[in-house]
Amino acid sequence: MSEIVLEGTLGICYCPVSMSPITVYRKNPDFVQRDVAGECILVPIRRTLPQANSIYVLNDTGSDFWNRIDGSRSLQEITAGFAEEYDVAVEQLSQDLETLLADLLSIRAIEKVAFADDPSR
């Protein structure tokens, strides 16, 4: 698996965080995705001052991960889908996806989904 890069004017974010595999995430509606010249670009549309001139570029793996975040699948389900498609050790895959997840959380491009009827999530 290639390195997952999340770039913006704030620099590259690498915030290792341990994530619960049963947590479900959704895309923040304050971000839009655009595919430009074969690259997946995230653009904050409601910007805070530090984000005013920021765009975030995802590599192919990051783009694939972003497209799987749908507000209904858990991190575990998304990881299992990647494991079926990519030839990579599960430990490395989990580490890479957790890094990307932490990066997306740090710029607030994604957020946890709260399930009122399911206390396990």
Secondary structure as UniProt FT lines:
FT   STRAND          6..7
FT   TURN            9..10
FT   TURN            21..22
FT   STRAND          24..27
FT   TURN            29..30
FT   STRAND          31..36
FT   TURN            37..38
FT   STRAND          39..44
FT   HELIX           49..51
FT   TURN            52..53
FT   STRAND          56..58
FT   HELIX           60..68
FT   HELIX           75..85
FT   HELIX           90..106
FT   TURN            107..108
FT   STRAND          110..112
FT   TURN            116..117
FT   TURN            119..120
//
